[in-house]
Amino acid sequence: MSGKPPADFHPEAAAQPDPSDPQCPDLDGSYDLAGSPLAKAITDRAPPDSHGLPILLTFKRGVTSTEAWWVVPRDRLLEWAATERESNPAAYARWRDLVLRGKLAGERAWDRDGYRDAVAELGPPAPVFAGIVRYTCEENWMRTHPQPSTYRADADGDNSETEIWLARDRSGDLLVKNLEFSLKAFHVWGDATSFLRTSGRANWSRIPVQP
């Protein structure tokens, strides 16, 4: 494996380890990742329309795993709400009712996409679930999907697969380890094909934590 981590990459152990997997880091924090390739790779939902307000990808520990949410910072949301209440009280009242209720009324209460669309017509969203992040952990790093990922071929027809691992350092910054492996195809039986990793490379990045 080529590509050593930067000298200042020090994954922090969780202050309160998860008994089910003590090697998992605590990723709790918010990061400016809307529209980034990383967010697209590790979440199941794109960020919703925030009506011009910042929206952050926020990690928090759930009951059985680590969850990702798209969240508008509370102070900016309150500023918008105060302005909207003064300038457009009727629309504000409808928006507030929807956000506090957390679902559509009546028979459409189950329609989560419809609910998000209805909120977006009136104003910025309440926190929106973006997906489950944690699938396995090693040495204070968390792998973000049940990888190996889908095999893909480059322009030369060579196959590769990726793994994305996340950690957090003492400052709260998000550490990203992106592993890419070259694959060699071989036939198992009949038309069945399997792949063997022949080499790998690690790329590293740091995402500053947001206040």
GUKEDREN-705596 format. One line per 4 residues: number of its first residue (from 0); their letters; for each residue x, y, z of C-alpha. Coordinates in pm, 1 decimal. Each point is the difference from the previous one (the first is absolute). Layout:
<recs>
NUM) A) X:Y:Z | ...;
</recs>
This chain:
<recs>
0) MSGK) 0.0:0.0:0.0 | 151.7:332.9:-106.3 | -82.7:344.7:134.1 | 92.5:52.6:365.7;
4) PPAD) -220.8:220.0:221.7 | 108.5:358.3:74.1 | 206.8:38.9:315.6 | -280.2:190.6:175.2;
8) FHPE) -264.9:-269.0:-54.7 | -73.8:-143.7:344.5 | -339.5:-176.4:21.6 | -153.4:54.9:342.1;
12) AAAQ) -158.9:-284.4:193.8 | -359.7:52.8:112.3 | -26.7:149.0:348.8 | -287.2:-240.6:65.8;
16) PDPS) 65.3:-307.4:-218.1 | -293.3:-187.8:-146.3 | -14.2:-334.6:185.1 | -102.5:-174.1:-322.7;
20) DPQC) 317.7:117.8:-176.9 | 254.0:183.5:220.7 | 225.0:74.8:-300.0 | -259.0:236.9:-150.6;
24) PDLD) 76.4:372.6:20.2 | -249.2:259.5:117.6 | -66.2:209.9:-311.4 | -251.9:236.3:163.2;
28) GSYD) 40.5:338.0:-168.8 | -105.2:216.0:-295.3 | 194.4:46.3:-323.5 | -37.7:217.7:-310.0;
32) LAGS) -38.8:-279.9:-255.2 | -310.7:97.3:-198.4 | 62.7:-63.2:-368.4 | 333.5:-173.2:58.9;
36) PLAK) 99.1:-333.6:-158.2 | 56.6:-137.3:350.3 | -355.8:75.5:111.5 | -137.3:-152.8:-318.3;
40) AITD) 204.5:-315.6:63.4 | -92.5:-54.6:365.1 | -364.1:114.5:19.1 | -323.6:-131.8:-144.0;
44) RAPP) -165.4:339.7:-47.6 | 119.1:325.7:-155.7 | -33.5:314.5:211.6 | -347.7:156.9:-21.7;
48) DSHG) -70.5:354.5:-115.8 | 116.5:222.6:285.0 | -137.3:325.6:-148.2 | 346.6:155.2:-10.9;
52) LPIL) 93.7:-92.5:355.9 | 305.2:-213.1:77.0 | -70.2:-369.0:48.0 | 241.8:-236.1:171.2;
56) LTFK) 46.0:-374.5:6.1 | -33.2:-94.3:365.4 | 102.2:-334.8:145.2 | -151.5:-132.1:319.6;
60) RGVT) -6.2:-334.3:173.6 | -333.6:-175.0:-37.6 | -139.1:-297.0:189.6 | 190.3:-261.7:-199.2;
64) STEA) 226.2:195.2:-236.6 | 130.4:341.1:-101.5 | -248.0:213.8:-193.8 | 49.6:290.5:-240.4;
68) WWVV) -243.8:292.4:-18.0 | -23.9:314.5:-211.3 | -46.5:286.8:246.5 | -34.1:377.0:-37.2;
72) PRDR) 189.6:163.6:290.9 | -248.5:95.4:269.7 | 105.2:364.8:27.7 | -42.8:56.6:-374.7;
76) LLEW) -334.6:-180.5:1.5 | -126.7:219.7:284.4 | 114.9:314.8:-182.9 | -189.8:-107.7:-311.5;
80) AATE) -309.5:-86.5:204.5 | -3.7:339.5:172.8 | 26.1:184.2:-332.1 | -261.1:-218.4:-170.7;
84) RESN) -242.8:39.0:290.3 | 9.8:377.9:-43.4 | -5.8:16.0:-380.1 | -224.2:-294.8:-90.0;
88) PAAY) -190.0:-116.7:308.4 | -245.5:-230.5:-179.4 | 271.3:-197.0:-180.6 | 208.1:-6.4:317.4;
92) ARWR) -291.8:-146.3:196.2 | -45.2:-277.9:-257.7 | 374.0:-73.7:-1.4 | 17.2:-5.4:379.5;
96) DLVL) -300.7:-231.2:24.5 | 154.6:-246.0:-245.7 | 342.5:1.5:164.9 | -140.5:-48.6:349.9;
100) RGKL) -240.5:-274.3:-112.3 | 274.9:-181.7:-190.7 | -238.6:-154.1:-253.4 | -290.9:74.8:-229.8;
104) AGER) -351.6:-7.2:138.2 | -251.4:-281.9:-33.5 | 44.1:-287.5:-242.3 | 324.9:143.3:-138.5;
108) AWDR) 179.0:-17.9:334.0 | 212.4:-286.3:-135.0 | 121.5:200.9:-302.8 | 348.4:111.5:107.0;
112) DGYR) 100.2:131.3:-342.4 | -324.1:194.7:-24.4 | 63.7:145.5:344.7 | 349.7:116.5:-93.7;
116) DAVA) -131.6:153.6:-323.1 | -274.2:183.6:189.9 | 252.1:145.7:245.9 | 233.3:100.9:-284.7;
120) ELGP) -279.5:202.2:-163.9 | -27.3:214.1:312.3 | 347.2:20.0:150.0 | 313.5:-180.0:115.8;
124) PAPV) -22.7:-355.9:130.2 | 1.0:-151.4:342.6 | 281.0:-259.7:36.8 | -16.2:-252.1:-287.1;
128) FAGI) 126.7:-355.7:43.8 | 286.2:-64.3:-245.5 | 80.4:-362.5:78.5 | 178.6:-251.4:220.0;
132) VRYT) 375.9:52.3:3.8 | 154.5:-274.4:211.3 | 48.8:-352.3:-130.2 | 326.4:-116.0:158.5;
136) CEEN) 287.1:148.2:199.9 | 373.2:-55.2:43.8 | 243.9:190.7:222.6 | -223.9:307.0:38.8;
140) WMRT) -89.2:10.9:-371.4 | -354.6:-59.6:-124.3 | -76.7:-145.7:-342.6 | -299.5:174.0:-150.7;
144) HPQP) -161.3:-262.8:-222.2 | -27.8:-379.5:-13.3 | 282.3:1.7:-249.2 | 182.6:-107.3:-212.9;
148) STYR) -186.8:238.8:-221.7 | -131.8:-79.5:-344.7 | 273.8:-99.7:-237.8 | 72.6:256.1:-269.3;
152) ADAD) 227.2:10.5:-302.7 | 215.9:295.5:-100.1 | 74.5:118.9:-354.6 | 249.5:-283.1:-45.9;
156) GDNS) -247.2:-262.5:114.9 | 176.8:-58.7:331.9 | -225.1:-69.9:299.1 | 20.4:162.9:341.4;
160) ETEI) -200.6:39.2:319.0 | 4.2:250.9:282.7 | -45.6:19.3:374.8 | -65.4:322.6:191.5;
164) WLAR) 98.4:15.7:367.2 | -73.0:287.1:241.7 | 152.3:101.4:331.9 | 12.0:308.6:219.9;
168) DRSG) 302.8:160.1:160.6 | 26.3:178.2:332.7 | -98.6:335.0:-152.8 | -322.7:-147.8:-138.9;
172) DLLV) 110.9:12.1:-364.6 | -118.1:-284.3:-222.0 | 281.1:-217.8:-137.0 | -66.0:-180.0:-328.4;
176) KNLE) 186.3:-304.8:-128.7 | -94.4:-95.3:-355.4 | 139.6:-337.2:-107.4 | 3.1:-104.3:-364.4;
180) FSLK) 95.4:-354.2:-96.7 | 93.6:-132.6:-341.9 | -170.4:-328.2:-84.0 | 94.9:-298.7:-207.6;
184) AFHV) -287.9:-201.3:-141.8 | 3.3:-378.0:-6.9 | -259.9:-260.9:-89.3 | -134.8:-217.8:279.3;
188) WGDA) -225.5:-231.5:-200.6 | -202.1:34.4:-316.7 | -70.4:366.7:-62.8 | 49.7:96.6:366.2;
192) TSFL) 274.7:256.5:58.5 | 166.7:102.9:322.8 | 262.2:263.8:76.0 | 327.2:4.0:192.6;
196) RTSG) 154.4:317.8:138.1 | 346.8:46.4:-148.9 | 100.0:344.6:132.1 | -142.9:291.5:192.0;
200) RANW) 44.6:369.8:60.5 | -120.6:222.8:283.3 | -103.3:364.8:-36.8 | -49.1:217.1:307.3;
204) SRIP) -195.1:317.0:72.9 | -111.8:207.6:296.9 | -338.9:172.9:36.0 | -12.2:278.6:263.9;
208) VQP) -271.0:-33.6:262.6 | -262.9:276.3:-0.5 | -99.2:183.5:318.8;
</recs>
